[in-house]
Amino acid sequence: MINTTIISARSLQKSYKSIIEGVKAKKNAVVLTTNNKPQVAIVSLEDLERLQRTKAEQGTAEMLKFIEEHKEELKELPANLREIADDILYSK
């Protein structure tokens, strides 16, 4: 779990250098708020890469699950489906 600090956008404006250095050094996320409502997060590049990998892996897992659940229906698709799609998408 990523340790998280919550700060206001105004605090970021006043102390952005130290906040960014803290994120880089400690690998803690910072959640920025405006009007006490969370808006965005600042995370280290390492954490961002890990989040991106996780999202890609989840997408792959969901696709494999879909394929498994619809295996019989997918067998009914034409063998040249890619060619048909390319013709539709790229023909003038």
C-alpha angles and dihedrals in degrees: 000000000000115000109237134204121194118214137163122253087243090059089052090053091052099042107019096136095054092042093052092045089051091052091049096045102038098030089229120147121233120210114207119213135194118193087359091297120120111245111166142346133233113214134173117264088246091057091045091054090048091050091049092050091048092050091050091048091050090050090052092048091050091049092050090048090051091050092049092049093047100035096126094047091049091055088063093061116105116266091232095051093129091055091048091049092048090051091051095044102039107027119100 
